[in-house]
């Protein structure tokens, strides 16, 4: 039986929207060297087809894209410049070709090369056709129209205003919290679904603390339909609150941390949105980071 092209098109349009959220993407240090030895695409090779099956892939871009030379390559953990990142301009096209077409810039490394580094990052992403949100000062949110469904993504960045020094929870930016809650309310009136993609928490803790959990609950109370966190470099707990899912940390996605099993694991969350009733379902996939710079699906 031959199926008419128009029928195939109609069936495709009826399929749920599928968006994959992954964690921290870092393309300097050992990852930069692995890419130079092989290629940028080598890093994503085990996941390319899997990523490409989705309507959108969202990741946290843990550093700027600039023409500056790396200062972190060959440095020792904890040493000077070990946590100062810059990514090759070629990375932007690599992200696009692997279906990572929306990135968050709201993190504690995006200003590692200052405002000039941030502006260069935007230019390279724009040129490659990659959307972004969460840049310091402005562009806190973005609304994507996918198959007629308007999906708002709002960034919360615990480190806003201080990209070099991690602030204590006691001194967490009240203004940032207030601004994000107002942004959630604003986008709720403009979109069908609001997702908060947050950069927060304590590195390597497997469970989110009370401050972070209270904040996530406030975001849901303000109108968020889903909250997803990054930054701790390990997978943290999840919970359902008021009928909405909260993933406190997805852990690493592309990163050169190999000192424990926990940092070598990441979580990908596929969000499936039904076109008819906008109901949301979730599918979780555990990712394994390899010493050669690649990330693949655990067990494959």
C-alpha positions, 0 to 999 in steps of 0.5 A: 500500500502506498501512503499519500505524501499529504497523509504522511504530512498530516500524521507528522503534524499530529505527533506530540511535540518532543523537546529534549532538555540536557545539562551543562555543555562545556567545550574547553580543556580536555573536550577542546583537545578531543575535538582538535584531535578528532573533530567537533562532531566526534564529541556528539557522534554517539548522540547525533541521530537521537538528538536529531529525532526531536523538534528541539534540543535545549542545553546550557552553554557553560561558557562563551564562544570567542576567538580568544585562545583557551587559558584552561587547556593543560591546567590542573583542577583548582589551579589558576584559569582552570575554570575560565572557559572559552569555546571555538567559534566552530562550535556554533555550527556544530551545535546547530548540526546536532539539533541543539538549536536553543541554549541558555546563557544564564550561568556562572561562566558566560562572562568568563571573557567579559561583556565582549565575550558575551557579545561574540557568543551572541554573534556566533550563535546568531550566524549559526541560526541558534536561539538563546535566552538567559543572557545577563541583564536582558533576554531572560526569556524566549517564546518558541512556536512549535507546531502552533504551540507557544512554549516560553522558556525563562532562565533563572541564574543564581549567579546573575551579577557575579559570574566569577564568584559563587554567591552564598545562598544567604546572599542569593540575589533577591532581585533576580528571584523577583524578576524571574517570578515577574517574567513567569507571570508575563510569559504565562499570559503569552504562551501555552506552556512556561518552562523555567530553566535554572542555573542554581544549587551546590556543586556535587550535592545529590539532593537540592537543598531547602532554599532551592526547593522553596524557590522552585515551588515559588516558580510553579506557584507563579505559573511555571509548568515545568522547572529544570535545573543545571549547575551541580554537575550531578543528577539531583532529585526530582519531585512533583509539586502542584501537579508540575514536575521539577528536575533539580539538576540534570548533571553534565551533558558534555564535560571533562569531569571524570573523578566520580561516577556521579559527575560522569552521568547526566540526565536527558529529559524528553518533554512530550506535549500533546497538540490537542490538549497540551498535556505533558509527558516525560521520558528520561534517558541516562547519559554516560560521559566518556574519557575520550570526550564523547557522551553516549546513552548509558548501556548502548 
